[in-house]
Amino acid sequence: MLNDSTILVTGGTGSFGRTFVRMTLERYKPRKIIVFSRDEMKQEDMQREFGDHPALRFFLGDVRDKDRLKRACQGVDYLIHAAALKIVPTAEYNPFECIKTNVIGAMNVIDSAIDTGVKRVIALSTDKACNPVNLYGATKLCSDKLFIAGGAYVGDADTRFSVVRYGNVMGSRGSVIPFFQKIAASGQAIPITHPEMTRFMISLDQGVELVYTALHEGLGGEIFVKKIPSMRVIDIAEAIAPDLPTRIVGMRPGEKMHEQMISVEDSPHTYEFNDYFKIIPSWNVPRKNGTLVIECESTDISPMKQVASGFSYSSDSNDWWLSSADLRQMLDAAHARGTSHDIRSSDYAPLT
């Protein structure tokens, strides 16, 4: 699907963007990958990292700037929207800026994609968008709703919009693992917000795999939710610094004790597949001869079933968990490859 195609990645110099570019160049032969971001130094670093690859193009720009974004979308087949302001306390303190990027930016992506004839748009979401309690989660919920409704604005165009939702990305810039590693290097006690706090955990390559799934299977308007393990935050600290003490510092503004990716209210519209769930829109759902169309007819995908009434997918009630020993093994494998942050799904056993 991605061979001989032109792909645009907003926020393309971030942790996800770099992994998406690496994996896509390894697996496919795209005609062009456009890395769209506002940080010239990160673009310079990424150009050096990939050795001036002939398929890569770097566009300076911000999703807030609709004219520049529309220019970048010219001739694009597939658009991956990863640009966002993501740090919860920063969003709480700078709400106007968060809304400009995460909400207005999403609107600009939708309009630009439709106006330039992009075939598929995949927007990255977060577990914090499900029943949000902080501004970041609220803006991502709004963004999700915009992309789900994007099909209503398409008219006769062929643009399809889908969303992928997953949890905390292990080892990504700004995540808890490098934060704990930095503190551990100083020999200080590891700060823990609450001893019972849990989070969903996902590797970067799993996030990219979910985007590939959405590109192949998306009919438009769905939210794809990856099945991933949970972990207690205190076990993360144990894996990184087993010999250091911990100290309880309390929950930050806007934090949840546990995260959800599918709420009870979503359960009537949620279908389960082998490796992921799919939340279909409650309106504007594709139908054929009066029958709901859930599976993409062009591919052979895993069996699916509707989830039970009252189902929710939460980090505390998950049936797949990582222990501190599991994470330690993953960190050791990443270190052996030359980086402590490049954690991959192959470093731990999949759900069975």
C-alpha positions in Angstrom: 0.0 0.0 0.0 2.8 2.4 0.9 5.1 1.5 -2.0 5.5 4.3 -4.5 3.3 6.6 -2.4 3.9 10.0 -0.9 3.4 10.2 2.9 3.3 13.3 5.1 4.0 13.0 8.8 3.1 16.0 11.0 5.3 16.2 14.1 7.6 14.0 12.1 10.7 14.7 14.2 9.2 13.4 17.4 9.8 9.9 18.8 6.9 8.4 16.8 7.8 10.2 13.6 11.4 8.9 13.7 10.3 5.4 14.3 7.6 5.5 11.6 10.1 6.8 9.1 12.6 4.1 10.0 10.2 1.3 9.8 8.5 2.5 6.7 11.8 2.8 4.8 12.8 -0.7 6.0 9.5 -2.3 4.9 8.3 -0.3 1.9 9.6 1.8 -1.0 7.7 5.0 -0.7 8.2 7.6 -3.4 8.5 10.3 -0.8 8.1 10.8 3.0 7.6 14.5 4.0 8.6 15.2 7.6 6.6 18.2 8.7 7.6 19.9 12.0 8.5 23.3 13.4 11.9 22.6 15.0 14.8 23.2 12.6 17.4 21.6 14.8 15.4 18.3 15.2 15.1 18.3 11.4 18.8 18.8 11.0 19.5 16.0 13.5 17.0 13.7 11.7 18.6 14.4 8.3 22.0 13.3 9.7 20.4 10.2 11.4 19.0 9.0 8.1 22.0 10.0 6.0 20.2 12.3 3.6 17.9 9.5 2.4 16.7 10.3 -1.1 13.0 9.6 -0.2 13.0 12.1 2.7 11.9 15.7 2.5 11.8 18.1 5.4 9.3 20.9 5.6 9.5 23.5 8.4 6.0 24.4 9.4 3.3 24.3 12.2 -0.1 22.7 12.0 -1.4 26.0 13.3 -0.4 27.5 9.9 -3.1 26.3 7.5 -1.5 27.8 4.4 1.9 26.1 5.0 0.2 22.8 5.9 -1.9 22.9 2.7 1.2 23.5 0.7 2.9 20.5 2.3 -0.1 18.3 1.5 0.1 18.8 -2.3 0.5 15.4 -4.0 0.3 13.5 -0.7 -1.4 10.1 -0.6 -1.3 9.3 3.1 -1.1 11.7 6.0 -0.1 10.6 9.5 -1.0 13.3 12.1 1.3 13.0 15.1 1.8 16.7 15.9 0.5 17.7 19.4 1.3 19.4 22.6 1.4 16.4 25.0 2.8 17.2 28.5 -0.1 17.3 30.9 1.1 20.0 33.4 2.3 22.2 30.5 -1.1 22.0 28.9 -2.8 22.9 32.2 -0.6 26.0 32.5 -0.8 26.9 28.8 -4.4 26.0 27.8 -4.7 28.5 24.9 -1.5 27.1 23.2 -2.6 23.5 23.7 -6.0 24.2 22.1 -4.4 26.1 19.1 -2.2 23.1 18.3 -4.3 20.1 19.3 -7.8 21.3 18.2 -7.3 24.1 15.7 -4.3 22.2 14.2 -6.6 19.1 13.8 -9.1 21.2 11.9 -6.4 22.5 9.7 -5.2 18.9 8.9 -8.7 17.9 8.0 -9.4 20.8 5.7 -6.0 20.6 4.1 -6.3 16.9 3.5 -9.7 17.2 1.8 -8.7 20.3 -0.2 -5.6 18.5 -1.6 -7.2 15.1 -2.2 -5.2 13.1 0.4 -6.5 9.5 0.3 -6.1 8.4 4.0 -5.5 10.4 7.2 -4.5 8.6 10.4 -4.6 10.7 13.6 -2.7 9.7 16.7 -4.7 9.8 19.9 -4.0 8.9 23.6 -5.6 7.0 26.5 -6.0 10.4 28.1 -8.7 11.2 25.5 -11.1 8.6 27.1 -13.2 10.3 29.8 -10.6 13.1 30.1 -9.8 14.9 33.4 -7.1 17.2 32.1 -6.9 19.7 29.3 -4.5 17.6 27.2 -7.0 14.7 27.2 -9.9 17.0 26.5 -8.2 18.5 23.5 -7.3 15.0 22.2 -10.9 13.9 22.7 -12.0 17.0 20.7 -9.5 16.1 18.0 -10.7 12.5 17.9 -14.3 13.8 17.4 -13.2 16.1 14.6 -11.4 13.3 12.7 -14.3 10.9 13.2 -16.7 13.5 11.8 -14.2 14.4 9.0 -16.0 12.1 6.6 -19.1 14.3 6.7 -17.1 17.2 5.2 -15.6 15.1 2.3 -18.4 15.3 -0.1 -17.4 13.6 -3.4 -13.7 13.4 -2.4 -12.1 10.0 -1.5 -10.4 11.1 1.8 -10.9 8.8 4.7 -10.1 9.7 8.3 -9.3 7.2 11.1 -7.9 7.5 14.6 -5.4 5.2 16.5 -5.4 5.3 20.3 -2.8 3.8 22.6 -1.1 4.4 26.0 2.2 5.7 27.3 5.0 5.1 24.8 8.0 3.4 26.6 11.2 5.3 26.2 9.8 8.2 24.2 11.0 11.7 24.9 9.2 13.0 27.9 8.0 9.6 29.1 8.5 8.3 32.6 11.3 5.8 31.7 14.0 8.4 30.7 12.8 10.6 33.5 13.4 7.9 36.1 16.7 7.0 34.4 17.9 10.5 34.8 17.0 10.7 38.4 18.5 7.2 39.1 21.8 8.4 37.5 22.0 11.1 40.2 21.4 8.6 43.0 18.3 10.3 44.3 15.1 8.7 45.5 12.7 8.0 42.7 9.5 10.1 43.0 6.3 8.1 42.8 2.9 9.9 42.4 0.9 7.1 44.0 1.9 3.5 44.8 -1.2 2.0 43.2 -1.1 4.1 39.9 -1.2 2.1 36.7 -0.7 2.9 33.1 -1.0 1.2 29.7 2.5 0.7 28.1 3.3 0.4 24.4 6.5 0.4 22.4 7.0 2.8 19.5 7.1 0.1 16.9 3.7 -1.2 18.2 2.3 2.3 17.7 3.6 2.3 14.1 2.1 -1.2 13.5 -1.3 0.1 14.6 -1.0 3.0 12.1 -0.3 0.4 9.4 -3.4 -1.5 10.5 -5.5 1.6 10.3 -4.2 2.5 6.9 -5.1 -1.0 5.5 -8.3 -1.7 7.4 -9.8 1.8 7.9 -13.1 2.5 6.3 -13.4 6.0 7.8 -14.5 7.2 11.2 -13.1 4.4 13.4 -10.9 4.5 16.4 -8.4 1.7 16.5 -7.3 0.7 20.1 -4.3 -1.5 20.4 -4.3 -4.3 22.9 -1.3 -3.6 25.2 0.0 -4.5 28.7 -0.5 -2.5 31.8 2.1 -1.7 34.5 2.3 -0.2 37.9 4.3 3.0 38.0 6.1 1.8 41.1 7.2 -1.4 39.2 8.7 0.9 36.5 10.8 2.5 39.3 11.8 -0.9 40.6 13.0 -2.0 37.1 15.1 1.1 36.5 16.5 1.7 40.0 16.1 -1.5 42.2 18.7 -0.3 44.7 17.3 3.2 45.2 14.4 4.2 47.6 11.2 5.8 46.3 9.3 8.7 47.7 5.6 9.5 47.3 5.1 13.0 45.9 1.3 12.9 45.2 -0.6 13.1 41.9 0.0 16.0 39.6 -2.8 18.3 38.5 -4.9 16.5 35.8 -3.6 13.0 36.5 -5.7 9.9 36.8 -5.0 7.0 39.1 -5.7 4.6 36.1 -6.2 5.2 32.4 -9.0 4.1 30.1 -8.9 3.6 26.4 -12.4 2.4 25.9 -15.2 3.6 28.2 -18.4 1.8 29.1 -20.3 4.4 27.0 -18.2 3.2 23.9 -19.0 -0.5 24.4 -22.1 -0.6 22.2 -20.0 0.6 19.3 -16.8 -1.5 20.0 -15.7 -4.6 18.2 -12.8 -6.9 19.3 -10.2 -8.3 16.9 -7.2 -10.5 17.7 -4.7 -7.6 18.4 -6.9 -4.5 18.7 -10.4 -3.1 19.3 -12.3 -0.9 16.8 -14.7 1.7 18.0 -17.0 2.6 15.1 -18.8 5.9 14.9 -22.4 6.0 16.3 -23.5 7.8 13.1 -22.5 7.9 9.5 -21.5 4.2 9.7 -20.7 2.4 6.4 -23.5 0.0 5.4 -23.9 -2.4 2.5 -27.4 -3.6 1.6 -28.6 -2.3 5.0 -25.9 -4.3 6.9 -23.3 -2.6 9.1 -19.8 -2.8 7.4 -17.1 -3.3 10.1 -14.4 -5.3 8.2 -12.5 -3.9 5.3 -13.5 -6.1 2.3 -10.1 -5.6 0.5 -8.1 -7.5 3.1 -8.1 -10.7 5.1 -8.2 -9.7 8.8 -8.7 -11.5 12.1 -12.1 -12.6 13.4 -14.1 -10.0 15.2 -16.9 -9.9 17.8 -18.8 -7.1 19.5 -17.7 -6.6 23.1 -20.1 -7.3 26.0 -22.4 -4.6 27.3 -20.7 -2.6 30.0 -17.2 -3.4 28.7 -14.4 -1.0 29.4 -10.7 -1.2 28.7 -8.8 0.2 31.7 -5.2 -0.1 32.8 -6.2 -1.4 36.3 -8.5 -4.2 35.0 -6.4 -5.3 32.1 -5.6 -9.0 31.8 -2.0 -8.4 30.4 0.6 -7.0 32.8 4.3 -6.2 32.7 6.4 -6.8 35.8 9.6 -4.9 36.8 11.6 -8.0 35.6 9.8 -7.8 32.2 10.8 -4.1 31.8 14.3 -4.7 33.0 14.7 -7.4 30.3 13.3 -5.0 27.7 15.7 -2.2 28.8 18.6 -4.6 28.6 17.7 -5.6 25.1 17.4 -2.0 24.0 20.8 -1.2 25.6 22.3 -4.0 23.7 21.1 -2.4 20.5 22.9 0.8 21.5 20.2 2.9 23.1 18.2 2.6 26.3 15.2 4.2 24.7 14.6 2.0 21.7 12.2 -0.4 23.3 10.5 -2.8 20.8 7.6 -5.2 21.1 9.9 -8.1 20.2 11.6 -7.5 23.6 8.7 -9.1 25.5 6.1 -11.8 25.0 2.9 -10.9 23.2 -0.6 -11.4 24.7 -1.8 -15.0 24.2 
